[in-house]
Amino acid sequence: MTGPVEFLTATAPGTRVVVRTRIAGGYTDALGYLRSCDTTHCTVETKRGTVSLALAEVVAAKEVPPPPPPRPRRHVGD
C-alpha cells in the first residue's frame, strides 16, 4: 500500500481526487482534478478555483469517481 504523497506523485494529471491536508485547528479537503504534482506541492482544480497544496501537509489522498450528472430542473407548479 502506498502513502498519500506517493499516490499523488504517481497519479496522472486530470484524475479526479480528494486530498486531505492539515490546517490550523484540524483538516480540510480539496475535491477536484489533479493538475500537477512535483516534489513539494500538488495543484488541484476545485469548483471554487485552483489550489496549491503542500505535500508536507497531506495526510490522505485517493481517486474518486466522476461527479454525478446534473439533476433536471424542476418547473414551478410540478
Secondary structure as GFF3:
##gff-version 3
##sequence-region A 1 78
A	DSSP	alpha_helix	4	10	.	.	.	ID=ss1
A	DSSP	beta_strand	16	23	.	.	.	ID=ss2
A	DSSP	beta_strand	26	37	.	.	.	ID=ss3
A	DSSP	beta_strand	41	46	.	.	.	ID=ss4
A	DSSP	beta_strand	49	54	.	.	.	ID=ss5
A	DSSP	three_ten_helix	55	57	.	.	.	ID=ss6
A	DSSP	beta_strand	58	63	.	.	.	ID=ss7
###
